């Protein structure tokens, strides 16, 4: 028996090419189909089986061994006329399984029988080619079906990623991790989720960090509860500041708040936002009572932007720049 027609044959081609399963009871016809594909310039990995039952095993639909369970095919080329279980019935059986529900199936028909082709499409066939097969047509149909399969797989991957993110969001809301208990506003976990989303979707990010000055001294005088009330008051003031569409305000850590602006790269606009945030906190004044050089609560600000791959690094850069500039007596940092 020709090696290509052997159901247990080793696959031909490299380890990277598309995997093709040819189902045809005529060994010579199967070999011709395989040769047409390999002569098209693409290095397919091809395996031929002679019946629907052998196809079920090859696709790991029934009776799969440890080896066959690991095998998968990118496309099935199915002869419509076969003894026993024909191509239409085999296609319908494949489509009823989870493993075979999305694999492209290209039907080969010896004649342009519209009734048979209609039944094939109803059974789940993706496309058809009539015999005698034209090599260029076969290669074009196979490439088109493989391209559609790749697009479908990418879409399914995006859908799975969205569903996972949605589950993570729902669980985080249930756990309370997305809400800062002291302020009732989005928490650092929420902000970090926005950072990951920017990085994953290739969106640049601008941000403004607001930091309470001399918070330790305030807490020493007013206590923990007083500091919590201060955080809540500042958050309320910050939310009153007009911000660009899509901006997210969140608590970052003790004494710090962050405004995230996905897609923003306008430094002047972010600097103007920082001015508004600072003014909202400091006017009307909130008494401090324990500061070294002033009598009211004050905040420092820092802003900057990063391209998507470095989006997650921006908050740390803003905090570091604030520490350096505060040491020098400066209260505002631009383009950190």
Residue, then its C-alpha position, 0 to 999 in steps of 0.5 A: x500500500x502506498x505510504x500516503x494512503x496508510x492510516x498509520x503513516x508518519x506525516x510528511x512535511x516539516x513540523x510547522x506546516x498546516x495539518x491535512x487529513x484526506x479521507x478517500x477510499x480510493x488510494x490513488x485518488x487520495x495520493x493525487x490530491x496530496x501531491x496537488x497540495x504539496x506541489x503548490x509550494x506550501x509544506x503541508x503535513x498530510x495524512x490519508x485514511x480510507x474510511x469515515x471510521x478511520x477518520x474518526x480515530x485520526x481526529x480523536x473522536x473515537x477510540x483515540x490512543x495516547x498518540x492520536x489524542x495529541x493529533x489534530x488537523x487544520x483541515x479535512x478533505x473528504x470524498x463525498x462518495x465512499x462505501x459504507x459511511x459516505x462523506x455526507x454522513x461522516x461530515x455530520x458525525x464530525x460536526x456533532x462533536x466538540x473537537x470536530x465542530x470548527x475544523x474546515x471540511x472540504x468536500x470532493x465530488x465526482x460530479x456536480x450533483x446539486x442535491x448531494x452538495x446541498x446535503x453536504x452543506x447541510x451536514x456541515x461542509x465548508x466548501x467543495x471541489x468537483x472532480x477532476x480536480x484542478x490543482x490551482x483551485x484545490x490549493x486556493x480553496x484550502x488556503x482560503x479555508x485555512x485563513x478563515x480557520x486562523x481568523x476564527x481561532x483568533x476571534x475565539x482567543x479574544x472572546x476567551x480573554x474577554x470572558x476571563x477578564x470579565x470573570x476576574x472583574x466580577x470576582x474582584x467586585x464580589x471580593x471588594x478588591x476593586x473598591x477602596x474601603x476608605x474612600x468608596x472609590x476604585x482601588x489600586x487593583x482597579x487601576x492595575x487592571x486598567x494598566x494591564x488592559x492598556x499593555x495588552x491592547x497596545x494603547x499608550x497611557x498618560x497618568x497623573x499622581x496626586x500625593x498628600x504632603x506630610x500625611x504622617x504628621x496629619x495622622x499623628x495629630x488626627x489619628x487613623x480615623x481622621x486620616x481616613x476621613x481626609x482620604x475620603x474628603x480629598x477623593x470627593x474633591x478630586x472627582x469634582x474636577x473635569x477630566x477627559x473622557x475615559x479618565x479613571x480616578x483611583x486610590x493608589x496607596x496610602x496618601x496617593x491617588x492616580x488618574x489614568x488616561x488611556x490613549x492620551x499623550x498630550x502632556x500639556x493637557x495632563x499638566x492642566x489636569x494636575x493644576x485643577x486637581x491640586x486646586x480642588x484639594x487646596x481650595x477651600x483649605x482643609x486645616x492640617x494642624x501639624x505641618x512644618x511650613x503651612x497650616x493647610x492640607x496640600x498635595x503634590x502632583x506628577x504626570x507623564x505618559x508611556x507607550x503601551x509596553x511600558x504602561x505598567x511602569x508609569x505609576x512607579x516612575x511618577x512616585x519616584x519623581x515626586x520623591x526626588x522633587x519633593x526633596x528639592x522643595x518642588x511640588x509638581x513634576x511634569x513629563x516624569 
